[in-house]
Amino acid sequence: MKLVKLIANLGYGSRKDVAWMFREGRITDAQGEVLYADDKVPHEQIHVDGEPLDPPPGLVLIMHKPVGYTCSRKDQGRVVFDLLPPRYRMRDPALSTVGRLDRDTSGLLLFTDDGALLHRIISPRAQVAKVYEAELASDLRGDEGALFASGTMMLEAEREPLEPAQLEVLGPRRARLSITEGRYHQVRRMFAAVGNHVEALHRASVGGLVLSGGLEPGAWRMLAPGEVETIFS
């Protein structure tokens, strides 16, 4: 792929914008030598304004999503893409969230431009567990764990029962819930179905990938290939 198209597809600007960046000498190799549009240079050797070029397609990011942000590109108010470099919105293929967390839910959120990987993670057949920690308005009754694990629980307006989910009680009004589906507001609706209300919700892990304490709310980083595979471990 020609350098102008490569860099434009990574969201740095239109092809016209990128061509102008070459003319201004803003695109160099790792040693600072100015590159030209017809040069043939390995991706990892290309720098823009002194910074390494963003990774090629196949990008996977992990973010500690804070409360108050929507998993959308177009919603009014704050969206998770506001927390990424603006050019990430313009990548081709597009960078998408892997599933969604609602505005009032915090925790582990993944992004990728790999459609096959996205489907592999969110497909119910994959049985990738998502673990949520919930703070509740009322004390747990004691029978929620058996009901959630039964595989017979029905949510309002749903035609199919939920897959079995595992509940771990952390306190009278605190619980950890592991689910393998991703139905609309599923965790909140499950607790509502047993007469409780979720006051705070945090996703702690997706599969074997755990949100580490070193990633503060609003922060993100790229995942290495080995980390991606831990999702399915």
SULGIQUI-V841432 format. One record per residue. N is the residue number from 0. RES is the residue in three letters. PHI is phi in whole degrees, 0 to 359 (NA if undefined). BURIAL is + if it has 16 or more other ideal C-beta (glycine too) atoms within 10 Angstrom, else -. Layout:
# SULGIQUI-V841432
n=N res=RES phi=PHI burial=BURIAL
n=N res=RES phi=PHI burial=BURIAL
This chain:
# SULGIQUI-V841432
n=0 res=MET phi=NA burial=-
n=1 res=LYS phi=295 burial=-
n=2 res=LEU phi=299 burial=+
n=3 res=VAL phi=299 burial=+
n=4 res=LYS phi=293 burial=-
n=5 res=LEU phi=304 burial=+
n=6 res=ILE phi=289 burial=+
n=7 res=ALA phi=297 burial=+
n=8 res=ASN phi=294 burial=+
n=9 res=LEU phi=274 burial=+
n=10 res=GLY phi=93 burial=+
n=11 res=TYR phi=285 burial=+
n=12 res=GLY phi=151 burial=+
n=13 res=SER phi=292 burial=-
n=14 res=ARG phi=299 burial=-
n=15 res=LYS phi=295 burial=-
n=16 res=ASP phi=299 burial=-
n=17 res=VAL phi=292 burial=+
n=18 res=ALA phi=301 burial=+
n=19 res=TRP phi=292 burial=-
n=20 res=MET phi=299 burial=+
n=21 res=PHE phi=297 burial=+
n=22 res=ARG phi=296 burial=-
n=23 res=GLU phi=277 burial=-
n=24 res=GLY phi=76 burial=-
n=25 res=ARG phi=277 burial=+
n=26 res=ILE phi=250 burial=+
n=27 res=THR phi=227 burial=+
n=28 res=ASP phi=269 burial=-
n=29 res=ALA phi=294 burial=-
n=30 res=GLN phi=267 burial=-
n=31 res=GLY phi=92 burial=-
n=32 res=GLU phi=283 burial=-
n=33 res=VAL phi=296 burial=-
n=34 res=LEU phi=260 burial=+
n=35 res=TYR phi=241 burial=-
n=36 res=ALA phi=300 burial=+
n=37 res=ASP phi=261 burial=-
n=38 res=ASP phi=291 burial=-
n=39 res=LYS phi=245 burial=-
n=40 res=VAL phi=226 burial=+
n=41 res=PRO phi=301 burial=-
n=42 res=HIS phi=309 burial=-
n=43 res=GLU phi=289 burial=-
n=44 res=GLN phi=264 burial=-
n=45 res=ILE phi=271 burial=+
n=46 res=HIS phi=236 burial=+
n=47 res=VAL phi=239 burial=+
n=48 res=ASP phi=52 burial=-
n=49 res=GLY phi=84 burial=-
n=50 res=GLU phi=249 burial=-
n=51 res=PRO phi=303 burial=-
n=52 res=LEU phi=299 burial=+
n=53 res=ASP phi=302 burial=+
n=54 res=PRO phi=299 burial=-
n=55 res=PRO phi=287 burial=-
n=56 res=PRO phi=308 burial=-
n=57 res=GLY phi=109 burial=-
n=58 res=LEU phi=292 burial=+
n=59 res=VAL phi=227 burial=+
n=60 res=LEU phi=243 burial=+
n=61 res=ILE phi=243 burial=+
n=62 res=MET phi=232 burial=+
n=63 res=HIS phi=269 burial=+
n=64 res=LYS phi=291 burial=+
n=65 res=PRO phi=273 burial=+
n=66 res=VAL phi=296 burial=-
n=67 res=GLY phi=101 burial=-
n=68 res=TYR phi=245 burial=+
n=69 res=THR phi=260 burial=+
n=70 res=CYS phi=277 burial=+
n=71 res=SER phi=206 burial=-
n=72 res=ARG phi=262 burial=-
n=73 res=LYS phi=242 burial=-
n=74 res=ASP phi=301 burial=-
n=75 res=GLN phi=292 burial=-
n=76 res=GLY phi=85 burial=-
n=77 res=ARG phi=281 burial=-
n=78 res=VAL phi=235 burial=+
n=79 res=VAL phi=298 burial=+
n=80 res=PHE phi=291 burial=+
n=81 res=ASP phi=295 burial=-
n=82 res=LEU phi=272 burial=+
n=83 res=LEU phi=255 burial=-
n=84 res=PRO phi=305 burial=-
n=85 res=PRO phi=306 burial=-
n=86 res=ARG phi=295 burial=-
n=87 res=TYR phi=295 burial=+
n=88 res=ARG phi=290 burial=-
n=89 res=MET phi=258 burial=+
n=90 res=ARG phi=297 burial=+
n=91 res=ASP phi=224 burial=-
n=92 res=PRO phi=292 burial=-
n=93 res=ALA phi=291 burial=-
n=94 res=LEU phi=272 burial=+
n=95 res=SER phi=233 burial=+
n=96 res=THR phi=285 burial=+
n=97 res=VAL phi=269 burial=+
n=98 res=GLY phi=75 burial=+
n=99 res=ARG phi=221 burial=+
n=100 res=LEU phi=242 burial=+
n=101 res=ASP phi=289 burial=-
n=102 res=ARG phi=305 burial=+
n=103 res=ASP phi=266 burial=-
n=104 res=THR phi=250 burial=+
n=105 res=SER phi=253 burial=+
n=106 res=GLY phi=119 burial=+
n=107 res=LEU phi=291 burial=+
n=108 res=LEU phi=230 burial=+
n=109 res=LEU phi=254 burial=+
n=110 res=PHE phi=233 burial=+
n=111 res=THR phi=203 burial=+
n=112 res=ASP phi=253 burial=+
n=113 res=ASP phi=262 burial=+
n=114 res=GLY phi=298 burial=-
n=115 res=ALA phi=294 burial=-
n=116 res=LEU phi=293 burial=+
n=117 res=LEU phi=305 burial=+
n=118 res=HIS phi=296 burial=-
n=119 res=ARG phi=298 burial=-
n=120 res=ILE phi=285 burial=+
n=121 res=ILE phi=271 burial=+
n=122 res=SER phi=297 burial=-
n=123 res=PRO phi=303 burial=-
n=124 res=ARG phi=296 burial=-
n=125 res=ALA phi=288 burial=-
n=126 res=GLN phi=56 burial=-
n=127 res=VAL phi=281 burial=+
n=128 res=ALA phi=282 burial=-
n=129 res=LYS phi=247 burial=+
n=130 res=VAL phi=253 burial=+
n=131 res=TYR phi=240 burial=+
n=132 res=GLU phi=249 burial=+
n=133 res=ALA phi=241 burial=+
n=134 res=GLU phi=253 burial=-
n=135 res=LEU phi=248 burial=+
n=136 res=ALA phi=282 burial=-
n=137 res=SER phi=230 burial=-
n=138 res=ASP phi=298 burial=-
n=139 res=LEU phi=295 burial=+
n=140 res=ARG phi=281 burial=-
n=141 res=GLY phi=116 burial=-
n=142 res=ASP phi=257 burial=-
n=143 res=GLU phi=296 burial=+
n=144 res=GLY phi=301 burial=+
n=145 res=ALA phi=295 burial=-
n=146 res=LEU phi=293 burial=+
n=147 res=PHE phi=296 burial=+
n=148 res=ALA phi=275 burial=-
n=149 res=SER phi=288 burial=-
n=150 res=GLY phi=78 burial=-
n=151 res=THR phi=242 burial=-
n=152 res=MET phi=291 burial=+
n=153 res=MET phi=250 burial=-
n=154 res=LEU phi=262 burial=+
n=155 res=GLU phi=303 burial=-
n=156 res=ALA phi=73 burial=-
n=157 res=GLU phi=259 burial=-
n=158 res=ARG phi=257 burial=-
n=159 res=GLU phi=240 burial=-
n=160 res=PRO phi=292 burial=-
n=161 res=LEU phi=287 burial=+
n=162 res=GLU phi=296 burial=-
n=163 res=PRO phi=305 burial=-
n=164 res=ALA phi=233 burial=+
n=165 res=GLN phi=252 burial=-
n=166 res=LEU phi=254 burial=+
n=167 res=GLU phi=240 burial=-
n=168 res=VAL phi=279 burial=-
n=169 res=LEU phi=255 burial=-
n=170 res=GLY phi=177 burial=-
n=171 res=PRO phi=305 burial=-
n=172 res=ARG phi=233 burial=-
n=173 res=ARG phi=228 burial=-
n=174 res=ALA phi=210 burial=+
n=175 res=ARG phi=246 burial=+
n=176 res=LEU phi=235 burial=+
n=177 res=SER phi=250 burial=+
n=178 res=ILE phi=235 burial=+
n=179 res=THR phi=246 burial=+
n=180 res=GLU phi=249 burial=-
n=181 res=GLY phi=216 burial=-
n=182 res=ARG phi=289 burial=-
n=183 res=TYR phi=305 burial=-
n=184 res=HIS phi=48 burial=-
n=185 res=GLN phi=301 burial=+
n=186 res=VAL phi=296 burial=+
n=187 res=ARG phi=298 burial=+
n=188 res=ARG phi=289 burial=+
n=189 res=MET phi=296 burial=+
n=190 res=PHE phi=290 burial=+
n=191 res=ALA phi=297 burial=-
n=192 res=ALA phi=293 burial=+
n=193 res=VAL phi=253 burial=-
n=194 res=GLY phi=82 burial=-
n=195 res=ASN phi=239 burial=+
n=196 res=HIS phi=227 burial=-
n=197 res=VAL phi=277 burial=+
n=198 res=GLU phi=268 burial=-
n=199 res=ALA phi=211 burial=-
n=200 res=LEU phi=221 burial=+
n=201 res=HIS phi=222 burial=+
n=202 res=ARG phi=269 burial=+
n=203 res=ALA phi=265 burial=-
n=204 res=SER phi=201 burial=+
n=205 res=VAL phi=230 burial=+
n=206 res=GLY phi=59 burial=+
n=207 res=GLY phi=272 burial=-
n=208 res=LEU phi=268 burial=+
n=209 res=VAL phi=250 burial=-
n=210 res=LEU phi=287 burial=+
n=211 res=SER phi=278 burial=-
n=212 res=GLY phi=293 burial=-
n=213 res=GLY phi=283 burial=-
n=214 res=LEU phi=260 burial=-
n=215 res=GLU phi=285 burial=-
n=216 res=PRO phi=307 burial=-
n=217 res=GLY phi=92 burial=-
n=218 res=ALA phi=273 burial=-
n=219 res=TRP phi=209 burial=+
n=220 res=ARG phi=202 burial=-
n=221 res=MET phi=278 burial=-
n=222 res=LEU phi=266 burial=+
n=223 res=ALA phi=281 burial=-
n=224 res=PRO phi=307 burial=-
n=225 res=GLY phi=295 burial=-
n=226 res=GLU phi=290 burial=-
n=227 res=VAL phi=301 burial=+
n=228 res=GLU phi=293 burial=-
n=229 res=THR phi=294 burial=-
n=230 res=ILE phi=304 burial=+
n=231 res=PHE phi=260 burial=-
n=232 res=SER phi=272 burial=-
